Amino acid sequence: MGIIERIKEIEAEMARTQKNKATEYHLGQLKAKIAKLRTQLLEPPKGSSAGGDGFEVTKFGHGRVALIGFPRKLTVALYFDYSVGKSTLLTMLTGTHSEAASYEFTTLTCIPGIIHYNDTKIQLLDLPGIIEGASEGKGRGRQVIAVAKSSDLVLMVLDASKDAHKVLLSTDGHAVMMFIVAISEGHRQILTRELESVGLRLNKRPPQIYFKKKKTGGISFNSTLPLTHVDEKLCYQILHEYKIHNAEVLFREDATVDDLIDVIEGNRKYIKCVYVYNKIDVIGIDDVDKLARRPNSVVISCNLKLNLDRLLSKMWEEMGLVRVYTKPQGQQPDFSDPVVLSADRGGCTVEDFCNHIHRNLIKDVKYVLVWGTSARHYPQHCGLGHVLQDEDVVQIVKKKVFKTVLTMVLRPIDWVGQEKEEGGRGRFKSHSTAPARISDRQKKAPLKT
């Protein structure tokens, strides 16, 4: 029996099991088994070469955004052509041509583009559509999700016209049936489930659970607050499922069983996601208002170029990019080329700013002067731990390193004498006291006989 069959068998057993106090320990063990099998499913087969048939592109710019959505689908039974418009959105935002045609699976590889926004460069990737079962390898789903894991932000493109769309089926001009199709919400749930199956957590933060393996001492279980989802016995059973018998576990929040499994696995990626509803020009204003009020959602229309500026500002807000301008001593700030920092890429402190310029610069920093919203007064003397904010101006003041040279210039005679005195004695001498010229040598007096 393969891994996929074992996963489906365990999922079927979980569906048959009733959820109550008596079965919560059994369900916890089943969840741990599924997590282990899915981790094995993502690992490359043994004996295979390192290089695969993926379509990863080189990182460029100050951030990376991935476009994810369902592929184009021609539905003959319902008389409409379903497409979310990822390729059109890439062309509108970056100017890069991405083929958009009226046949299924138009995009077959990763197509990159660059967005120039607020003096920064953001890489936008148009990925092939994800179908149900992508986490198991269907439709090159693993390669698509692997590229999405390396992104700073995910844009899940959905079709707003299919969220509440009335479809009228007719035969010879006579209406026979009218019903409501809610496709985009179902696609959103399918895409979220496929991404979570491979370790991507959308719009979530890492759980506040401290976990550390030990060599001896058994399992130490503690919590700083009452727990309602996990107890000590359930934690022991999950750890034993992973063959961990010596560890330290500390709960700092009321986490669930899934959160504990994520911490034990240690390979989860917590990434922000924005749900983009396209084609709002074909629905009513009430439906647009409902979609726009959903959390982490933006409504747009690529056909009429509606609300694209709001989408860019939402991307900028979610990525948390910080522009810092440099100011040389005695000169005006340079506002043409900012240093772009991010909390997800190194941090936004003064130390991170110095390391971004040069890794050896931090050794020579005495203090920095900061102008901007992060400063209490202008300028503010700050240390290396100061957190910078967007559009701050920073001037770095270095330490003085030429004290010895200044001493030689001001007092050369004393310095030479001091150097000679510090030269050492006997066989430890570092210099010679002999005259430089032969003619200056003093001859020894002849011995008296």
Secondary structure by P-SEA (a helix, b strand, c coil): ccaaaaaaaaaaaaaacccccccaaaaaaaaaaaaaaaaaaaccccccccccccccccccccbbbbbbbbcbbbbccccbbbbccaaaaaaaccccccccccccccccbbbbbbbbcccbbbbbbbcccccccccccccaaaaaaaaaaaccbbbbbbbccccbbbbbbbccccccbbbbbccaaaaaaaaaaaaaaaccccccccccbbbbbbccccbbbbbccccccccaaaaaaaaaaaccccbbbbbcccccaaaaaaaaacbbbbbbbbbbbcccccccaaaaaaaaacccbbbbbcccccaaaaaaaaaaaaabbbbbbbbccccccccccccccccccccccaaaaaaaacccccccccccccccccccccccccccccccccbbbbbbbbccccaaaaaaaacaaaaaaaaaaaccccccccccccccccccccccccccc
